[in-house]
Amino acid sequence: MNKILIPIDFSENADRALAAAKLIAKKESTELLVLHAFQPYIADVNVVPGNVLPGIASTDFLTLTDELEKDFENRLNQYAENLRNEGYIATPIWAIGGVQSAVEEAIEMYQPGMIVIGRTGTGGFLDKLVGSSATQIALHSACPVLVIPPQRIPDKFREVVYATQFEYDENDILKEVYVLMNHLGSRLTLLKIKSDHQPDIQPDNQYITEIKAEFKITDDDIVIRKAKHVLDGIEDYCDEIKADLLIMSSRERSFIEEFLINPSITRKLIVDTHVPLLVFHLK
């Protein structure tokens, strides 16, 4: 992997994302693109009498804004410098404006092989992204997206679960996954959760036979469980084996599929899972 894009907000979530990116990066060849999107301070003009607030066009306000911008840019450069001191190839990317648009522009300009983002459930970085935009980035980005939840500080990716329903040809994604697993020295388990709420469209054996033939995996590498809800079944299995990473694929869905018939499990996991989640995208 030549480039990894890491949007940061200088919080603990950013540190977790950087920790994950460093586990995946090859020091001698992977460029870590550290992005910060600075949103200029907007003064609240509805202040109560007696509060002191410099006018928006005043010298004091402009000075405050300039100082804040310089401080954040210096912090971004320091992050990159710290990575370089650890032996990584690191490039800071400074942007002005919203995080989602900054990420999209960086993807177009730098063509990263992966994006790593930190998630929080308390109104922080991920929650600021369109309801959040990070969900949109994870679901629709042209490259894989790794989402790190606040409950984890990644230190290894040894036990990895690939959750699938065996409903679509995912061999192209599995090729990429196995390359990554070999690099990380990981053990990969393919997991299917059967649920009354998740109807079977294709027989499992069709795709299992193809996967076994192409990747030479055994029955021990495939686990099929039953659960009332797919989401709970996936997380319960990850907890059972102490999984370090969960991988899923996402595909474009129609409005009816997405919101009425078969709501996206991937979308729910991006927001809720306590296990780091890597999302690939079916073409």
N, C-alpha and C positions, 0 to 999 in steps of 0.2 A: 504494500500500500504506500503510494508516494506522498499523499497529503491527507491530513486530518484537520477538519475545521472545528474549533472549540469556541463557541460564543460564551463570554464570561461577563459576570456582573460584580466581580470582586467579593463574592460571598463564599460561604462554606460550600455551597452547591457548585460554584465554579471550581473550587479546589478538588471536589470529588470528580468532576468531569475531567480535569487535567490529570488526575491520578489514573483514571481509566484509559485516557488517551496514551499515557506513557507506557502502560502495560501492552498496548497494541502496537505502538510505534517501534520501528527499527531505527536505532539511534543513527546509524550510518546513512540511512536513505529516506526516512520518513520526515517530511516537513510538517511541523505543528503550526497551524495557522490560528493564532489567538486573536479573536475578534471581540471588540467592545463597541457597542452602539451607544453613543452619548446623546442623551435627550436633554437639551438645554432647559434650565430651570424656568418654570412659568410662575410668575408671581400671582398670588391670590389677592385680587384687588378688593375682595369683600372683607376687609379687615375691620375689626371692631374699633370704635374710637379709643384713642390712647395708644394703640399699637404703632410701632415705628416701622415703616416699610419704604425703602427707596423707590422713587418713581421708576417705571419700566425703562424710560429713556435717560435716566439720570446717570451721572458718572459713577456713583457708588454701585448702582445695580449692574452696569456694564462691567465694572471692575470685578465685582463678585462673580459674575458669570464667567468671565475670562479666567479668573483664578481657579474656579471649580473645573473648568474644561482642561486647563493645563495640569491640574492635579490628577484628574482621571487619566489623561494621556500619559503622564509620567508613570502612573501605576501600571498601565498596560505595558509600557516599555520595560518596566521592571519585571513583570511576569515573564516576558520573552527572554530577558537577560538571565533570569534565574534558570530557565529551561536550558539556555545555551551553556550556562556554567555546569549543568548536570550532564552535558554532552549531547543534548538534542539539537536538531535543526529547528529553529523557531523564528516565526515572522509575526510581528504585531500588525493587526489590521484595525485602523481607527475609522469609525463611521459616525456620522451625525444623523440622528433620527430614530425611527422605530427599529426594533430588533429583527422583526420578520423581514422587512425590506432589506436590511443590511445583510442578513443571512442569504437571502435570495441573490443579491448582487455579488456576494462573495462566492457563492456556488457557481454563478455564471462566469466570473472572472478567473477563479483559481481551479475549478473542476476537482474538488476534493474527492477522495475515495470513500470517505466516511465523515459524518458529523457526530460529535459527542456533546450532549447537553445535560446540564444538571436540572433536576426537578425538585420542586418544593410544594408542599400542600398548604402553605401559609401566606399566600399572596405575594410570593417572591418571583424569581426569574421566570419559571415556566408559566406561572399564572398570569404574568403580564402579557404573554404572547397569546393573542386572540382566542380567547376563550377556549382554548388557548391556541395561539399561532403555532406553538411548538408541536401541538398535536397535528396541525396541518403539515408542518415540515416533516414530522416523523412519518406521516401517512403518505405524503405525495412527493417527497424529495426524489431527485434523480439518483441519489446515492443512499446507501444504508445509513440509518440514524440510530445511535446508541443513546438511550435515555437512562440517566443515573438517578435513582430515587434518593431522598434524604436519609433513608435508613441505612445506607451502605457507604462505606469507604472502600472502594475496590482495591484489593491487594493481590488478587489472582483470579483467573478464569479457568479453573480446572474442570469443574463439573458443569456441563452445559446441556440445556434442554432445548430441543427444537420442537415447538408445538405446531402440529399440523392436523388437518382433518382428512388428509389423503383424498382430496376432492379435485385437485388441479395438479398439472405437471409442474413440479417445483425443482426438477433436476438441475436446471441452470443455476438456481439459487444455492442448492446444496453443493454444487461444485465450488462456489465462492466460500460457502460455510466451511467445507472441509479444508480448503487452503488456509483459512484463518485458524481452524482448530489445530492443524499441524504446526503452524507458527506459534500458537500459544501453548502447545502441549496439552490440549484439552481432551476430555472424554465426552463424546456427544451421544445423547439419547434422543431418539425420535418418539414423541409422545402424542397420542390421540386420546382425547376425552370424549366418550360417548354420552350424550344427554338427549332427553326427550325434546329439549328446546333447540337442539342443533340437528336438523334432519340430515340423513345421509342421502346424497345425490348420486354418487358413484360408489360401486363396491370397493372396499379397501384393498383387496388383493391385487387389483389391477395395477395400482401405483406402487404398492409394496414390492411386488415382483420386479418391477422396473428399477426401483431404487436398489434392491438387493443385487440385481445383476450389474448395475453400473458402478456401485460403490463398495461392493463386496462386504456388506455388513451382515450381521447374524441376527437371529431372533432375539438375542439378549439385548441388542441395541434398539429394539422397538418395544414400546410399552403402550398397551391399550387399557384404559381404565373407564369405569362408569362413574358419573357424578350427576347430581341434580342440576348443577350449572357448570358450564364449561370453564368459566373463569375461576370458580372455586376449585375445580378439579385440577387445573393447571397449577395454581398457587399451592395447593395442598401437596402435589407431587414434588414441586420445587423445594418446599420446606422439608419433605420427607428425605430427599437425597442431599439436602443442603446445597442446592444449585447456586453457582456463582453468576450464572448468566442464563437468560431466557431469550430465545430467538423465535421470531415469527415473521411471516411474509404478509404483505398487504397488497391488495389489488384494487383497481378502480371498481366502484360499485354503483349500481343505479340507485336513484332516490328510493325506490320501493324496497330494494334489498337493504339499503343502509338504515332506513328509519322504520320500516313496517314489518318486513318478513324476517330479516336475519341481521340484526344490529351487529356492528363490527366488534368482535372480541378484542382485536388489536387496539382499537381506539380506547376501549375501557382499560386495558392493561397499561397503556401509555400513561394514563392519568392516575391509576390506582396501585399498580404493582409495587411491591417492596423489593423485588428482584430486578437488577439491571436488565433492561430490555433492548435488544438489538432488532430493528425492523428493516427487513429487506423488502423490495418492491417487485411484484410480479409484472412482467412486461405484458 
